């Protein structure tokens, strides 16, 4: 899908016989499903009739998915939502999909690598950097804290960091 859409979860199973979908959310707040009007699966738009939280999943009834057989066809598919439907993010907050692949450089313009993954630790996220040159065996881990991450520029494709002593061997 294009940049106007964001992955928001995955259909992992059906629920009941009336076509409800069991979705594992990939977002910080699964309750966002309850506020959405529609979702996209395989490029097809599905109007949401009902969505509710159930343990770690979202149970969702989509218009046109009216039987367990209809729901079975959507199992193991990624669920997308239009970026505009999620509203504006608070300043300093970014979608993971926008950060992946950004070049990370020091304040002195030394390129450290690109963001390959993001680890959620609870207190702060950690950027996992992949070395483009392949010289480094282990990834560089950059804590996402104000003292380290100085600038995130999605449009220009980079993140500027200040390396604290001992951060990189």
C-alpha positions in Angstrom: 0.0 0.0 0.0 1.1 3.6 -0.4 2.2 6.1 2.2 -1.4 7.3 2.7 -2.2 4.0 4.4 -0.7 2.6 7.7 -0.6 -1.0 8.8 -2.7 -1.2 12.0 -3.1 -4.9 12.7 -3.5 -8.4 11.4 -6.6 -10.6 11.1 -5.6 -13.7 13.1 -8.9 -15.6 13.3 -12.7 -15.5 13.0 -15.0 -15.0 15.9 -18.4 -16.7 15.9 -20.4 -17.6 12.9 -21.6 -14.2 11.7 -18.3 -13.0 10.2 -16.6 -11.2 13.0 -12.9 -10.8 12.6 -10.3 -11.2 15.4 -7.6 -8.7 14.9 -4.3 -8.3 16.7 -3.7 -4.6 16.8 -0.3 -3.2 15.9 -0.9 0.2 17.4 -0.2 1.8 20.8 -3.9 2.2 21.6 -6.1 -0.6 20.3 -9.2 1.5 21.2 -8.6 3.4 18.0 -10.4 0.6 16.1 -13.6 1.7 18.0 -13.4 5.2 16.5 -12.6 4.2 12.9 -15.2 4.2 10.1 -13.5 1.8 7.8 -10.4 -0.4 7.3 -8.7 -1.8 4.2 -7.7 -5.4 3.6 -6.0 -6.5 0.3 -6.9 -3.0 -1.1 -10.6 -3.5 -0.4 -12.4 -1.0 1.8 -14.6 -2.5 4.6 -17.0 -0.3 6.5 -16.9 -1.0 10.2 -20.2 -1.9 11.7 -18.9 -2.6 15.2 -15.6 -3.0 17.0 -14.8 -3.9 20.6 -11.8 -4.8 22.6 -11.4 -8.4 23.8 -8.3 -9.2 25.9 -5.4 -8.4 23.6 -7.4 -8.4 20.4 -10.1 -6.4 18.6 -13.3 -8.1 17.6 -14.6 -6.3 14.5 -17.7 -6.7 12.4 -17.1 -5.4 8.8 -20.0 -4.7 6.4 -20.2 -7.4 3.8 -18.4 -10.0 5.9 -21.5 -11.8 7.0 -20.4 -15.4 7.6 -17.6 -17.4 9.0 -16.8 -18.4 5.4 -16.4 -14.7 4.4 -14.2 -14.1 7.5 -12.0 -17.1 6.8 -10.9 -15.5 3.5 -9.5 -12.6 5.4 -7.4 -14.6 7.9 -3.7 -13.8 8.1 -4.2 -10.6 6.2 -2.8 -7.2 7.2 -5.3 -4.5 8.1 -4.7 -1.0 6.9 -6.2 2.4 7.7 -6.0 5.7 5.9 -3.4 7.9 7.6 -5.9 10.8 7.6 -8.4 8.8 9.6 -6.0 8.7 12.6 -5.7 12.4 12.9 -2.6 14.5 13.7 0.1 13.0 15.9 1.4 15.0 18.9 4.7 16.9 18.2 7.7 14.6 18.6 5.6 11.5 17.9 6.1 9.4 14.8 4.6 6.4 13.1 7.1 3.5 13.2 6.6 2.9 9.4 7.9 6.5 8.9 11.0 6.0 10.9 12.1 2.6 9.4 14.8 3.2 6.9 15.8 6.7 8.0 19.5 7.4 8.0 20.9 8.0 11.5 23.9 10.4 11.8 25.8 12.1 14.6 25.9 15.9 15.1 29.3 15.7 13.4 27.6 14.2 10.3 29.0 10.7 10.8 26.5 8.1 9.4 25.9 5.4 11.9 23.4 3.4 9.8 19.7 3.2 9.1 16.8 2.4 11.5 16.0 -1.3 10.9 13.7 -1.9 13.9 12.3 -0.2 17.0 12.2 -1.9 20.4 9.6 -0.7 22.8 11.0 -1.0 26.3 8.3 0.7 28.3 10.3 3.7 29.5 11.6 4.7 26.1 11.9 3.3 22.6 15.2 2.1 21.2 16.2 2.5 17.5 18.0 -0.6 16.2 20.5 0.5 13.5 21.7 -1.6 10.6 25.1 -0.8 9.3 24.9 -0.1 5.6 28.6 -1.1 5.1 28.3 -4.5 6.7 31.5 -3.9 8.8 29.7 -4.0 12.1 28.6 -7.4 13.4 26.2 -6.2 16.1 23.5 -3.5 15.5 23.8 -0.1 17.2 21.1 0.6 19.8 20.1 4.2 20.2 17.8 5.1 23.1 15.1 7.5 22.1 15.6 10.1 24.7 15.9 13.9 24.4 19.6 13.8 25.4 20.4 11.5 22.5 17.9 12.1 19.7 18.3 15.7 18.6 16.4 15.9 15.3 14.0 13.7 13.4 13.4 14.9 9.8 11.1 12.4 8.1 10.9 14.5 4.9 14.7 14.7 4.4 15.1 11.1 5.6 17.4 11.4 8.6 17.7 11.4 12.4 20.5 13.4 14.1 21.8 12.0 17.4 24.3 13.0 20.1 26.3 10.0 21.2 26.7 9.7 24.9 29.9 8.3 26.3 29.8 4.4 26.1 26.8 4.3 23.8 28.9 2.8 21.0 31.8 0.5 21.7 
